[in-house]
Amino acid sequence: MKKQDQEREREAVGTGIAIGAGAGVALGVVLMNVLGQPAFLAVGIGCGMCFGAAVGLAVGQR
């Protein structure tokens, strides 16, 4: 039972990171176009991955 819970938590975290990275790319592209700095693409991806990991951990703990 514990192994299934760990697998479900890992799956939730992985899904959260993937969704967060996708949202981060979109955020980074918008920031890059609005502010005119290519470095904001990396900032957006980083923020999205962190947010996705946090959401994935929260969902995995349910």
N, CA, C and O of each residue as an XYZ file, in Angstrom:
248
protein
N       0.826     -1.193      0.000
C       0.000      0.000      0.000
C       0.870      1.256      0.000
O       0.583      2.224     -0.704
N       1.930      1.224      0.796
C       2.802      2.396      0.868
C       3.485      2.650     -0.476
O       3.691      3.797     -0.873
N       3.830      1.565     -1.166
C       4.485      1.713     -2.464
C       3.547      2.374     -3.468
O       3.980      3.208     -4.264
N       2.270      2.012     -3.437
C       1.295      2.632     -4.333
C       1.145      4.119     -4.031
O       1.010      4.933     -4.945
N       1.168      4.472     -2.747
C       1.067      5.885     -2.371
C       2.277      6.672     -2.864
O       2.139      7.800     -3.337
N       3.458      6.076     -2.753
C       4.663      6.747     -3.234
C       4.628      6.914     -4.748
O       5.031      7.954     -5.270
N       4.152      5.903     -5.447
C       4.047      6.002     -6.908
C       3.056      7.081     -7.309
O       3.302      7.835     -8.251
N       1.940      7.158     -6.599
C       0.937      8.177     -6.912
C       1.490      9.575     -6.637
O       1.237     10.510     -7.398
N       2.247      9.713     -5.546
C       2.842     11.015     -5.229
C       3.862     11.418     -6.292
O       3.889     12.572     -6.721
N       4.692     10.481     -6.713
C       5.679     10.779     -7.761
C       4.997     11.152     -9.067
O       5.449     12.048     -9.780
N       3.910     10.461     -9.374
C       3.171     10.774    -10.597
C       2.574     12.178    -10.522
O       2.606     12.921    -11.504
N       2.032     12.540     -9.364
C       1.449     13.875     -9.200
C       2.519     14.950     -9.305
O       2.295     15.991     -9.922
N       3.677     14.708     -8.710
C       4.766     15.687     -8.778
C       5.264     15.820    -10.216
O       5.489     16.931    -10.695
N       5.435     14.704    -10.898
C       5.886     14.748    -12.293
C       4.906     15.469    -13.197
O       5.302     16.248    -14.063
N       3.627     15.205    -12.991
C       2.607     15.892    -13.784
C       2.601     17.377    -13.475
O       2.487     18.204    -14.380
N       2.725     17.717    -12.196
C       2.755     19.133    -11.805
C       3.938     19.867    -12.405
O       3.801     21.004    -12.856
N       5.097     19.228    -12.415
C       6.287     19.860    -12.990
C       6.107     20.055    -14.496
O       6.468     21.101    -15.036
N       5.550     19.050    -15.172
C       5.345     19.171    -16.621
C       4.363     20.289    -16.952
O       4.605     21.084    -17.860
N       3.265     20.349    -16.222
C       2.278     21.405    -16.463
C       2.876     22.766    -16.118
O       2.680     23.740    -16.845
N       3.602     22.828    -15.012
C       4.239     24.087    -14.617
C       5.273     24.557    -15.625
O       5.389     25.754    -15.888
N       6.026     23.618    -16.193
C       7.020     23.999    -17.195
C       6.342     24.546    -18.444
O       6.812     25.518    -19.035
N       5.242     23.927    -18.843
C       4.498     24.433    -20.000
C       3.949     25.826    -19.752
O       4.036     26.706    -20.609
N       3.383     26.015    -18.570
C       2.869     27.344    -18.220
C       4.014     28.342    -18.096
O       3.859     29.511    -18.448
N       5.159     27.889    -17.599
C       6.320     28.765    -17.475
C       6.850     29.218    -18.821
O       7.281     30.361    -18.970
N       6.820     28.325    -19.806
C       7.239     28.715    -21.156
C       6.315     29.797    -21.693
O       6.768     30.785    -22.270
N       5.009     29.602    -21.496
C       4.055     30.620    -21.956
C       4.291     31.943    -21.239
O       4.291     33.000    -21.870
N       4.493     31.889    -19.927
C       4.769     33.104    -19.158
C       6.062     33.757    -19.626
O       6.123     34.977    -19.784
N       7.098     32.949    -19.847
C       8.373     33.483    -20.303
C       8.291     34.136    -21.668
O       8.916     35.171    -21.898
N       7.526     33.542    -22.580
C       7.365     34.128    -23.915
C       6.646     35.468    -23.821
O       7.024     36.431    -24.487
N       5.609     35.525    -22.992
C       4.884     36.790    -22.817
C       5.804     37.847    -22.220
O       5.850     38.975    -22.711
N       6.537     37.497    -21.164
C       7.459     38.463    -20.552
C       8.540     38.890    -21.537
O       8.908     40.063    -21.596
N       9.045     37.934    -22.308
C      10.095     38.243    -23.271
C       9.579     39.222    -24.327
O      10.285     40.159    -24.699
N       8.363     39.012    -24.806
C       7.810     39.896    -25.830
C       7.442     41.261    -25.267
O       7.652     42.277    -25.930
N       6.902     41.300    -24.066
C       6.473     42.572    -23.480
C       7.673     43.405    -23.044
O       7.732     44.605    -23.309
N       8.627     42.764    -22.376
C       9.757     43.505    -21.815
C      10.975     43.539    -22.733
O      11.893     44.328    -22.507
N      10.999     42.704    -23.756
C      12.075     42.751    -24.737
C      13.395     42.159    -24.279
O      14.438     42.468    -24.855
N      13.374     41.312    -23.250
C      14.602     40.686    -22.768
C      14.480     39.168    -22.894
O      13.592     38.574    -22.283
N      15.351     38.531    -23.671
C      15.267     37.075    -23.831
C      15.485     36.298    -22.529
O      15.038     35.157    -22.412
N      16.155     36.894    -21.563
C      16.424     36.194    -20.304
C      15.145     35.885    -19.534
O      15.135     34.981    -18.698
N      14.070     36.617    -19.799
C      12.829     36.375    -19.079
C      12.196     35.039    -19.459
O      11.341     34.540    -18.727
N      12.596     34.452    -20.583
C      12.108     33.123    -20.937
C      12.582     32.111    -19.890
O      11.799     31.279    -19.430
N      13.852     32.180    -19.518
C      14.389     31.282    -18.495
C      13.747     31.544    -17.136
O      13.477     30.606    -16.385
N      13.505     32.805    -16.820
C      12.855     33.148    -15.549
C      11.449     32.556    -15.510
O      11.039     31.996    -14.494
N      10.716     32.677    -16.603
C       9.364     32.121    -16.671
C       9.353     30.612    -16.523
O       8.503     30.061    -15.824
N      10.290     29.941    -17.176
C      10.365     28.484    -17.073
C      10.693     28.074    -15.641
O      10.087     27.145    -15.107
N      11.643     28.760    -15.021
C      12.004     28.449    -13.635
C      10.848     28.652    -12.677
O      10.596     27.808    -11.816
N      10.147     29.758    -12.817
C       8.989     30.032    -11.953
C       7.896     28.993    -12.176
O       7.292     28.506    -11.220
N       7.647     28.660    -13.421
C       6.618     27.666    -13.723
C       6.947     26.293    -13.166
O       6.064     25.608    -12.652
N       8.204     25.881    -13.261
C       8.594     24.578    -12.729
C       8.484     24.544    -11.212
O       8.040     23.546    -10.646
N       8.884     25.627    -10.549
C       8.766     25.686     -9.086
C       7.307     25.639     -8.658
O       6.947     24.915     -7.730
N       6.472     26.413     -9.335
C       5.050     26.419     -9.016
C       4.437     25.046     -9.293
O       3.635     24.553     -8.500
N       4.807     24.437    -10.402
C       4.297     23.108    -10.736
C       4.723     22.054     -9.730
O       3.933     21.178     -9.376
N       5.965     22.128     -9.266
C       6.431     21.181     -8.256
C       5.671     21.365     -6.950
O       5.312     20.385     -6.298
N       5.425     22.612     -6.563
C       4.677     22.876     -5.329
C       3.255     22.344     -5.431
O       2.752     21.728     -4.492
N       2.610     22.578     -6.557
C       1.242     22.074     -6.743
C       1.245     20.549     -6.781
O       0.370     19.911     -6.196
N       2.217     19.968     -7.460
C       2.315     18.511     -7.516
C       2.523     17.894     -6.148
O       1.930     16.859     -5.842
N       3.359     18.511     -5.313
C       3.559     18.009     -3.955
C       2.292     18.139     -3.126
O       1.959     17.244     -2.349
N       1.590     19.244     -3.288
C       0.344     19.442     -2.539
C      -0.698     18.399     -2.942
O      -1.392     17.846     -2.089
N      -0.802     18.137     -4.236
C      -1.767     17.136     -4.701
C      -1.333     15.739     -4.263
O      -2.169     14.912     -3.901
N      -0.034     15.480     -4.295
C       0.479     14.177     -3.894
C       0.272     13.870     -2.424
O       0.194     12.701     -2.047
N       0.184     14.884     -1.592
C      -0.010     14.686     -0.158
C      -1.465     14.412      0.218
O      -1.747     14.008      1.347
N      -2.380     14.626     -0.710
C      -3.800     14.408     -0.417
C      -4.108     12.964     -0.208
O      -5.258     12.609      0.048
